[in-house]
Amino acid sequence: MAIYKELLNYGGHFDSDNKEKRIIELEKIMSSDNFWNDKSNSEKTIEELNYLKGILSNVSELKNIISDSIVLIDELKKNYDDEIKKLVELEINDIGEKLGDLEVKVLLSGPYDKGDAILEIHSGAGGTEACDWAMMLYRMYLRFCENKNYKCEIIDLQDGDTAGIKSASIIVRGINAYGYLKNEKGVHRLIRISPFDSNSRRHTSFASIDVTPVFDNSEINIEIKDADIRIDVYRSSGKGGQGVNTTDSAVRITHLPTKTVVTCQNERSQIQNKEKALEVLKNKLYQLEVEKRDNLLKNMKSSIDINFGSQIRSYIMHPYSMVKDHRTNTENTNVLKVLDGDLDKFINDNLKFLNKD
């Protein structure tokens, strides 16, 4: 009975009435003659519609399961039966898991949680080891995004001198991309036997993750003056196909007043890279304005010291196998599974931790 009351209490948080109204609005938008003229907005509309319908469907399904379980419990009270008892226990476990999933969706209620994100990876202390570790994280987040059916656009990828990568910037597009990935912001530490050490010694490596929301262009009213930016062009160093490394097509833009630096080398031409870099710069400058206005600096952009003692999560591969989040104490002994993108438990627990009050 208690779990049923818990679901009913979720009703206010889910705000089903408003979600149903929003579904009607989106369906009207889809029925318009010019709906498919803008493919990008059309896909976002469909994605939001499916997401909202999915939430309401899950709530309805849970209520039906709980109602059936109550009937079985009443029957069990009248006539005890081991088979019915086992069936009720299985359904209660299933209800608990489904409620947990819905709780996470309730917690994704921040002003930018539903939107896209810019994920940045930077290698830290540890030289070649750190660059290799950054590459492992790069793969981990691509796999996580793949599992979530998110679309990833790699806008910058700087190779390490010997192995791995020095840095990467990825635009992640999909429902709740920022809401999920914002929980990954911070320093990530790896402890393992180094594959680059001929003496097979244990090494500790660090890399930092930064995540910012992608703001709706209609919300951005940032004027970037030519006098306030410095544009440098150079030869792309990443893997971009035939011709990508033969011309100075990569672009680095420095916003002089704020010292904000953005690079892009993924596109084939210098003009395309400049446009993409300006788009990202505009997002970063808008974010700075948001932080000044709403005092969100602490939550949305932090100065990260990429070395020992500042990590949010440790990935230990020697002398034992363990991934531990130091904010929530969430643990997983299957390091390889986590590095293959299985981050839901860590992200969900941190969302609950941040909203525990």
C-alpha positions in Angstrom: 0.0 0.0 0.0 2.8 2.4 0.8 4.4 2.1 -2.6 1.0 2.9 -4.2 0.8 6.1 -2.1 4.3 7.0 -3.2 3.3 6.8 -6.8 0.2 8.9 -6.2 2.5 11.5 -4.5 4.5 11.6 -7.6 1.5 13.0 -9.4 2.2 16.6 -8.5 5.8 16.3 -9.5 4.9 14.7 -12.9 2.3 17.4 -13.5 0.3 15.1 -15.8 -2.2 17.8 -16.8 0.6 20.1 -18.1 2.3 17.2 -19.9 -1.0 16.3 -21.6 -1.5 19.9 -22.7 2.1 20.0 -24.0 1.4 16.8 -26.0 -1.6 18.4 -27.6 0.5 21.5 -28.5 3.2 19.3 -30.0 0.7 17.3 -32.0 -0.8 20.6 -33.4 2.7 21.7 -34.4 3.3 18.3 -36.2 0.1 18.7 -38.2 1.1 22.0 -39.7 2.0 22.1 -43.4 5.5 23.5 -42.9 6.5 21.1 -40.1 9.1 19.3 -42.1 10.7 22.5 -43.4 13.1 22.6 -40.5 14.4 19.0 -40.0 16.3 19.8 -36.9 13.3 21.3 -35.0 11.0 18.6 -36.4 13.2 15.9 -34.9 13.3 17.7 -31.6 9.5 18.1 -31.5 9.0 14.3 -32.2 11.6 13.4 -29.6 9.9 15.6 -27.0 6.5 14.2 -27.9 7.7 10.6 -27.6 9.4 11.4 -24.3 6.3 12.9 -22.7 4.0 10.1 -24.0 6.5 7.6 -22.6 6.3 9.2 -19.1 2.5 9.2 -19.0 2.5 5.6 -20.4 4.9 4.5 -17.6 2.8 6.1 -14.9 -0.4 4.5 -16.3 1.3 1.1 -16.5 2.6 1.3 -13.0 -0.8 2.2 -11.6 -2.3 -0.9 -13.3 0.5 -3.1 -12.0 0.0 -1.8 -8.4 -3.8 -2.2 -8.6 -3.3 -5.8 -9.7 -0.8 -6.4 -6.9 -3.3 -5.0 -4.3 -5.8 -7.5 -5.5 -3.3 -10.3 -5.1 -2.3 -9.1 -1.6 -6.0 -9.1 -0.6 -6.4 -12.6 -1.9 -3.3 -13.7 -0.1 -4.6 -12.4 3.2 -7.7 -14.5 2.7 -6.1 -17.6 1.4 -2.4 -17.9 1.8 -0.6 -19.5 -1.2 3.2 -19.7 -1.8 2.9 -19.2 -5.6 0.8 -16.0 -5.1 3.3 -14.8 -2.5 6.2 -15.3 -5.0 4.3 -13.5 -7.7 3.6 -10.5 -5.4 7.3 -10.3 -4.4 8.4 -10.3 -8.1 5.9 -7.6 -8.9 7.0 -5.5 -5.9 10.6 -5.6 -7.1 9.5 -4.7 -10.6 7.5 -1.8 -9.2 10.4 -0.6 -7.2 12.7 -0.5 -10.2 10.1 1.3 -12.3 9.5 3.9 -9.5 13.2 4.5 -9.4 13.4 5.2 -13.1 10.4 7.6 -12.8 12.0 9.3 -9.8 15.1 10.1 -11.8 13.0 11.7 -14.6 11.3 13.8 -11.9 14.7 15.0 -10.7 15.6 16.2 -14.3 13.8 19.4 -13.7 16.6 22.0 -13.9 16.2 24.9 -16.4 18.5 23.2 -19.0 18.2 19.6 -18.0 16.0 18.6 -21.0 18.3 20.0 -23.6 21.6 19.2 -25.4 25.0 19.4 -23.8 28.6 20.2 -24.7 31.0 17.6 -23.1 34.6 18.5 -22.8 37.4 16.1 -21.8 40.9 17.3 -20.8 43.9 15.1 -19.8 45.6 16.1 -16.6 48.5 15.1 -14.5 50.2 11.9 -15.8 51.6 12.6 -19.2 51.1 9.8 -21.7 49.1 7.9 -19.1 46.7 10.8 -18.7 46.2 11.1 -22.5 45.4 7.4 -22.7 43.0 7.8 -19.8 41.3 10.7 -21.5 40.9 8.5 -24.6 39.3 5.8 -22.4 36.8 8.4 -21.1 36.1 9.6 -24.6 35.1 6.1 -25.6 33.1 5.6 -22.4 31.0 8.7 -23.0 30.5 7.8 -26.7 29.2 4.4 -25.6 27.0 6.0 -22.9 25.5 8.3 -25.5 25.0 5.4 -27.9 23.1 3.5 -25.2 20.8 6.6 -24.7 20.3 7.0 -28.5 21.9 10.4 -28.3 23.6 12.0 -31.4 27.2 13.1 -30.9 29.0 15.7 -32.9 32.7 15.8 -32.3 33.9 19.4 -32.9 37.4 19.1 -31.6 39.8 16.2 -30.9 43.5 16.8 -30.0 45.7 13.8 -30.2 48.3 13.1 -27.5 52.0 13.3 -28.3 52.5 9.5 -27.9 49.1 8.0 -27.3 45.5 8.9 -26.5 44.1 12.4 -26.6 44.9 15.7 -24.9 41.3 17.0 -25.2 38.0 16.5 -26.9 34.8 18.5 -27.3 31.5 16.8 -28.2 28.1 18.3 -28.7 25.6 15.7 -27.4 22.0 16.0 -28.7 19.0 14.3 -27.1 16.3 14.6 -24.4 17.9 15.1 -21.0 21.5 15.1 -22.4 22.5 17.9 -20.1 20.5 16.7 -17.2 22.4 13.4 -17.2 25.9 14.5 -18.2 26.1 17.4 -15.8 26.6 14.8 -13.1 29.9 13.8 -14.8 31.5 17.2 -14.3 34.7 17.0 -12.3 38.0 15.1 -12.1 38.1 11.3 -12.9 41.1 9.3 -11.5 42.4 6.0 -12.9 44.7 3.6 -11.0 46.2 0.7 -13.0 49.3 -1.1 -14.1 50.7 1.1 -16.8 50.8 -0.4 -20.3 53.5 2.2 -21.1 55.8 1.2 -18.2 58.3 -1.5 -19.1 58.6 -2.3 -15.4 54.8 -2.8 -15.1 54.4 -0.3 -12.2 51.2 1.0 -10.9 50.3 4.6 -12.2 47.6 7.1 -11.3 46.2 9.3 -14.0 43.7 12.2 -14.1 41.4 13.7 -16.6 38.7 16.4 -16.2 35.2 16.5 -17.6 33.3 19.7 -18.1 29.7 19.9 -19.2 27.7 23.0 -20.3 24.2 23.3 -21.7 23.5 24.1 -25.4 21.3 27.1 -25.3 18.5 27.8 -27.7 19.7 30.2 -30.4 16.6 32.2 -29.9 17.6 32.8 -26.3 21.1 34.0 -27.1 21.5 37.7 -27.6 25.3 37.9 -27.4 27.2 40.4 -29.6 30.7 39.3 -30.5 32.7 42.2 -31.7 35.5 41.6 -34.2 37.9 43.6 -31.9 37.1 41.3 -29.0 38.3 38.0 -30.7 41.5 36.6 -32.0 41.2 34.0 -34.7 44.1 31.6 -35.3 44.1 29.0 -38.0 46.3 25.9 -38.1 46.6 22.5 -39.6 44.2 19.9 -38.2 45.8 17.2 -36.1 42.9 14.7 -35.8 41.7 12.0 -38.1 39.3 13.6 -40.5 39.6 11.9 -43.8 41.4 12.7 -47.0 42.7 16.3 -47.2 41.9 17.2 -43.6 45.6 17.6 -42.6 46.8 19.2 -45.8 45.4 22.7 -45.3 45.2 25.2 -42.4 41.5 24.5 -41.8 41.4 24.2 -38.0 40.2 27.3 -36.2 41.0 28.6 -32.7 39.0 31.6 -31.4 40.0 33.5 -28.3 37.5 35.9 -26.7 39.9 38.5 -25.3 37.7 40.1 -22.6 36.8 36.8 -21.0 39.9 34.7 -22.1 37.5 32.0 -23.4 39.1 29.8 -26.0 37.2 27.6 -28.5 38.7 25.3 -31.1 37.1 23.4 -34.0 38.8 21.2 -36.6 36.2 18.6 -37.4 34.8 20.2 -40.5 36.5 20.1 -43.9 36.8 23.8 -44.5 38.1 26.7 -42.5 34.8 28.6 -43.0 32.8 25.7 -41.5 35.1 25.4 -38.6 34.9 29.1 -37.9 31.1 29.0 -37.9 31.0 26.0 -35.5 33.6 27.6 -33.2 31.6 30.9 -33.1 28.4 28.9 -32.3 30.2 27.2 -29.3 31.8 30.5 -28.2 28.3 32.1 -28.3 27.0 29.4 -26.0 30.0 29.8 -23.6 29.5 33.6 -23.4 25.8 33.3 -22.9 26.5 30.8 -20.1 28.8 33.4 -18.4 26.0 35.9 -18.6 23.6 33.5 -17.1 26.0 32.8 -14.2 26.5 36.4 -13.5 22.7 37.1 -13.5 21.5 34.1 -11.6 24.6 33.3 -9.5 24.9 29.9 -11.0 28.7 30.0 -11.3 29.2 27.3 -8.6 26.8 24.8 -10.2 27.4 25.3 -13.9 31.1 26.3 -14.3 33.8 25.5 -11.9 37.6 25.8 -11.9 38.9 22.2 -11.7 42.3 21.2 -10.4 43.1 18.1 -12.4 45.3 16.2 -9.9 45.3 14.1 -6.8 42.7 14.9 -4.1 40.2 16.6 -6.4 38.5 13.6 -8.1 34.8 12.9 -8.0 35.2 9.3 -9.1 38.0 6.7 -9.0 38.4 3.8 -11.5 40.7 1.3 -9.8 42.0 -1.6 -11.9 44.9 -2.6 -9.6 45.4 -4.0 -7.0 41.6 -4.7 -7.1 38.7 -3.9 -9.4 36.4 -1.0 -8.3 34.8 2.1 -9.6 33.8 4.4 -6.7 32.0 7.8 -6.8 33.3 9.9 -3.9 30.2 12.1 -3.8 27.6 9.3 -3.2 29.9 6.3 -2.3 28.2 4.4 -5.2 30.4 1.5 -6.2 30.7 -1.0 -9.0 33.3 -3.8 -9.1 32.9 -4.3 -12.9 35.3 -1.6 -14.1 35.2 -2.7 -17.7 31.4 -2.6 -17.8 31.5 1.0 -16.5 34.1 2.0 -19.1 31.8 0.5 -21.7 29.3 3.2 -20.9 27.3 1.7 -18.0 27.0 5.0 -16.0 23.3 5.0 -15.1 23.7 4.0 -11.5 26.3 6.6 -10.8 24.3 9.4 -12.5 21.0 8.4 -11.0 22.5 8.2 -7.5 24.1 11.6 -7.9 20.8 13.2 -9.1 19.1 11.8 -5.9 22.0 13.1 -3.8 21.8 16.6 -5.2 18.0 16.7 -4.6 17.9 14.9 -1.2 16.8 18.0 0.6 
